[in-house]
């Protein structure tokens, strides 16, 4: 976990036991695995083809989805570590996103100012797995769906 939140866990043996007696849980978990694989593929595409500002926009949107808050604590150093890039590159990319009015970056905190603009800044590297998650599992994290192409 990269943000202070709560989480639940269950042992693998208990999960297998529950799945054996619940087809709906098994189906939901398989849909989740499908979406996770799609997200992994999308991450590989973004990391191979996307500019750093596009990849950071994607990462900030995904973080925003999970914490359901417009502001979260992080540092340029942590973002650089998570993205596998130099800290100076993260600083430049964040300044670019901030200069476009999409985020507000203060020491140790980032705020999402214009979510739609940030989605556009991600240049198509964000949204496909998220829409598939909502379609297949039927649970939205509270984020606004992307417009249809």
C-alpha positions as CSV (number, residue, x, y, z in Angstrom):
1,X,0.0,0.0,0.0
2,X,1.3,3.4,-0.9
3,X,-1.4,5.4,1.0
4,X,-2.6,5.1,4.6
5,X,-5.8,3.1,4.3
6,X,-7.4,0.0,5.7
7,X,-7.3,-3.4,4.1
8,X,-8.7,-6.9,4.6
9,X,-7.0,-10.2,4.1
10,X,-8.0,-13.8,4.1
11,X,-6.0,-17.0,4.1
12,X,-5.7,-18.8,0.7
13,X,-7.2,-22.0,2.2
14,X,-10.2,-20.2,3.5
15,X,-10.7,-18.4,0.2
16,X,-10.5,-21.6,-1.7
17,X,-13.1,-23.1,0.6
18,X,-15.5,-20.2,0.2
19,X,-15.0,-20.2,-3.6
20,X,-15.9,-23.9,-3.7
21,X,-19.3,-23.0,-2.2
22,X,-19.9,-19.7,-4.1
23,X,-20.1,-19.6,-7.8
24,X,-20.8,-15.9,-7.8
25,X,-17.7,-15.1,-5.7
26,X,-15.6,-17.3,-8.0
27,X,-17.0,-15.5,-11.1
28,X,-16.3,-12.1,-9.5
29,X,-12.8,-13.1,-8.6
30,X,-12.1,-14.4,-12.1
31,X,-13.5,-11.1,-13.6
32,X,-11.1,-9.3,-11.3
33,X,-8.1,-11.4,-12.5
34,X,-9.1,-10.7,-16.1
35,X,-9.2,-6.9,-15.3
36,X,-5.9,-7.1,-13.5
37,X,-4.3,-8.8,-16.5
38,X,-5.7,-6.1,-18.7
39,X,-4.3,-3.4,-16.4
40,X,-0.9,-5.1,-16.4
41,X,-0.9,-5.1,-20.2
42,X,-1.9,-1.4,-20.3
43,X,0.9,-0.6,-17.8
44,X,3.4,-2.3,-20.1
45,X,2.1,-0.4,-23.0
46,X,2.3,2.9,-21.1
47,X,5.7,2.2,-19.8
48,X,7.0,1.3,-23.2
49,X,5.4,4.0,-25.3
50,X,4.2,6.8,-23.0
51,X,6.1,10.0,-22.1
52,X,6.7,10.5,-18.4
53,X,4.0,13.1,-18.0
54,X,1.5,10.7,-19.6
55,X,2.6,7.9,-17.3
56,X,2.4,10.1,-14.3
57,X,-1.1,11.3,-15.3
58,X,-2.2,7.6,-15.5
59,X,-0.6,6.8,-12.2
60,X,-2.2,9.8,-10.4
61,X,-5.6,8.9,-11.9
62,X,-5.3,5.3,-10.7
63,X,-4.3,6.5,-7.2
64,X,-7.2,8.9,-7.3
65,X,-9.6,6.1,-8.1
66,X,-8.4,4.0,-5.1
67,X,-8.3,6.6,-2.4
68,X,-11.4,8.5,-3.5
69,X,-10.0,11.9,-2.4
70,X,-8.8,14.8,-4.5
71,X,-5.7,15.2,-2.4
72,X,-3.1,12.6,-1.3
73,X,0.3,12.5,0.3
74,X,3.3,11.5,-1.8
75,X,6.7,12.7,-2.7
76,X,8.6,13.2,-5.9
77,X,11.0,10.6,-4.6
78,X,8.3,8.0,-4.1
79,X,6.8,8.7,-7.5
80,X,10.2,8.4,-9.1
81,X,10.8,5.1,-7.3
82,X,7.4,3.7,-8.4
83,X,7.9,4.8,-12.0
84,X,11.5,3.7,-12.2
85,X,12.8,7.1,-13.3
86,X,14.9,9.9,-11.9
87,X,13.4,12.2,-9.3
88,X,14.3,15.3,-11.5
89,X,12.2,13.8,-14.3
90,X,9.2,13.4,-12.0
91,X,9.6,17.0,-10.8
92,X,9.7,18.3,-14.4
93,X,6.6,16.2,-15.4
94,X,4.6,17.3,-12.3
95,X,5.5,20.9,-13.1
96,X,4.2,20.4,-16.6
97,X,0.9,18.9,-15.4
98,X,0.6,21.7,-12.8
99,X,1.3,24.3,-15.4
100,X,-1.6,23.0,-17.5
101,X,-3.9,23.4,-14.4
102,X,-4.5,19.7,-14.0
103,X,-2.9,19.2,-10.5
104,X,-1.6,21.2,-7.6
105,X,1.7,19.9,-6.2
106,X,2.8,21.1,-2.8
107,X,5.6,19.7,-0.7
108,X,4.5,16.1,0.1
109,X,1.0,16.5,-1.3
110,X,-0.7,16.4,-4.7
111,X,-4.2,17.5,-5.5
112,X,-6.2,16.6,-8.6
113,X,-7.6,19.9,-9.9
114,X,-9.0,18.9,-13.3
115,X,-9.7,15.1,-13.6
116,X,-11.0,15.2,-17.1
117,X,-7.9,17.2,-18.2
118,X,-5.7,14.6,-16.4
119,X,-7.5,11.8,-18.3
120,X,-6.8,13.5,-21.6
121,X,-3.1,14.1,-20.5
122,X,-2.8,10.3,-20.0
123,X,-3.2,10.1,-23.8
124,X,-5.3,6.9,-23.9
125,X,-3.0,5.0,-21.4
126,X,-5.8,5.3,-18.7
127,X,-9.4,4.1,-18.8
128,X,-9.6,0.8,-20.7
129,X,-9.0,-1.4,-17.6
130,X,-11.1,0.9,-15.4
131,X,-14.1,0.7,-17.8
132,X,-13.7,-3.1,-18.0
133,X,-13.6,-3.3,-14.2
134,X,-16.9,-1.4,-14.0
135,X,-18.4,-3.5,-16.9
136,X,-17.4,-6.9,-15.6
137,X,-17.6,-6.5,-11.9
138,X,-20.2,-3.8,-11.8
139,X,-18.7,-1.7,-9.0
140,X,-17.5,1.8,-9.7
141,X,-15.0,3.4,-7.3
142,X,-16.8,6.7,-7.5
143,X,-14.9,8.0,-10.4
144,X,-16.6,9.5,-13.4
145,X,-16.7,7.1,-16.4
146,X,-14.8,8.1,-19.5
147,X,-16.8,9.4,-22.5
148,X,-17.4,6.9,-25.3
149,X,-15.0,7.3,-28.2
